Amino acid sequence: MSYEVKIHDRIARVELLSRQGDQLLVAVDGKEYALDFVQLNKGSYSILYRNKSYNVELIPVNGVRKYHVNTFKNTYEVEIIDAEAKYLASRQKQQETGGAEVITAPIPGKVVKVMVAEGERVEAGQTLLILSAMKMESEFKSAAPAVVKQLKVSEGQSVEAREEMVVLGYEAKERRNDGTMERWN
């Protein structure tokens, strides 16, 4: 399991190499660390590294993958950047700059239902299609108002991982002086 962790302006690649009970082997930017990692209570941990103990408190920020991390001496703002976070950030950037977004199948599956047509205007949160994969059904929704530029799948069709399913077109947005966003017409 691999993540990118942002602490202030630094981004580190953190990978869990192995776990046996409380014993973890992690790599940070390729350097390996053998840790004894114990959860003391919710959000509070004890980490033993080279016979030195570190107590860490993680406080979630607004339900996203951001945390205030408190140690004995310091507090850090930490953000976990995984594949989902990268995907959501990419979608947000596409919405703000305008242009197209290609929605792809994350894993092989079968298109159960297509709920839009090419040329149709869709609203934020509107379901575009339903994909069945690994005995689960996933809804793919529009993140913002858009137009369906291309529909590349049909009901009953099997798709491979990373296969394009829908292309959405977003209008560009303009940032106002007060920091809010306004759509260009």
N, C-alpha and C positions, 0 to 999 in steps of 0.2 A: 504494500500500500504506500503510495507516494503523494506528497502534498508540497505545495509551496507555502511558506509562512512569511508574512510581511511584518517586520518589526521596524517601526518608523519608516525610513526610506530603503531599508535593506530587505531583500527577498532571499530567503534561504530554501533550498530543496531538502525536505525532510522525508526520510523513507524508513518505514518499519521493516526491518530485515527479518526479525524473528521474535517470538514471544513464548516463554515457558513460565506460566504462572505470573509472578511479579517481576521476572527477569526479562528485560527488553534489550534487544540489540537494534540500535537506530543509527542511521547515517545522516549527517548534516553536511550538505555540500560535499558528499563523498567520504567524509571522515567518520569512522565508526566509533560509537560510544556504547559501552555495556552499562546498563542502568538497572537499579532495583527501584521499581516504581509502585507505590502503594497509595490507594485512595483512602484518605483519612475520614472524610465525610463529603457530602455533595459539594463539589467545586474546590475542594482542598486536597492537596497531594503532598506526599513526601517522596523525594527523589534522592537516592544514594548513588554517588558517583565517586569512584576512587576513595572510598572510606570517608567521604565528606557528605553531610546531609544538607539538603535544600528543601525548604518548605515553600510551596507555591499555591496561590489562590487564584482560580480562574472565575471571573465574573462576566457572564454573557452581556453583550451590548445589543439591545433592541432585537433579540431573537435571530440575528444573523450570525455569520461565522466570524464575528469580531469579539474580542475579549479584552478586558482590563486584566493584566496579569500582575499580581502583587507578589513580590519576594520580600525578604527581610528588610532590604535596603531600598529597593526600587519598584516603580510601577511602569509597566510597558503597555502600549496599545498594540495588540497582535491581531492579525487577520489571517485566517486559514483560506488559502486559495486552492480549491480542488477543481476537478473538471467541470462540475456544475457551476461553480462561481465564475470560472472563465467564460463558460457558455452564456451565463446571464449578463456578464459585463459586456460581452461581444454584442448581444442583442440590444442592450441599452445604448451602446455606441452607434449601432446601425439606426436605431430609432431617432437619435438626436441629429445625426448627420444626413438622414434621408438615404435613399438607395434601397437595395434589395437585401432580403434575408432569405437564406435557403434553409429550410427545415429538413433535417436528415434523420434517418432511422438510427437510433443509438446502437441497436443490436438487430440481428435478423428477426423477422417476424412476418405477420400477415395483416394486411389492411382490412379491418373489420367493417368500418363505415367511413365514408367520405361525406362531410357535412357542408361543403362549400363548392362553388363552381368558379372557373376562371373568370376574371373580370369583376367578381363580386367584392363589394366593400365589406370589411369585417371590423368589428369593434374589439377593443381590448378585452381579453378574457374569453372571447368567443372560440368555441371548439371548432377546429378545422378538420380533424380526422381522429379516428381511434385505431390504435395499432395493438395487436395481440402478440405478445412475445413471452416466452417462458411461463406460460399459464397465467399471465397477467395482462390486463388491458390498460393501456396508457392513452390519455387524451393529450393531443397536441393543440395548444391554444395560441392565439395571436397575443403578443405582449402589448400591442398598442393598435390604435386604428390603422388600417392598411388596406391595400387592394391585392387580391389574389392574382399575381402576374402569371403564374404557371401552376398547373396541377399535374404532377408527373406520375401519379398512381391512381388506381381505381380499386373499388371494393373487391375483396377476394384475392388481390394480388399479393404475392410473396415479395418481400424486400430483403436486401442484404444490409449488413451494418454499413453505415455512412452513405447509404443510397439516398439520393435527393427525392423528397416527396412533394414539397410545396415551396414555391417561391413567392414571398410577399414583398410588396413595394411600399416603403414608408415615405411620407412627405418629409422634407427637411424641416427642422425646428430652428427657431431663432431665440437666443437667450436675451431676455429683457434686462434692463439695468437693475431691476429688483431681484434678479436671480431666477425668476420663473421662466418657463418655456412657452413659446407661442409658435403655432404652426404657420409656415409660409403657405400661401395659396398660390 
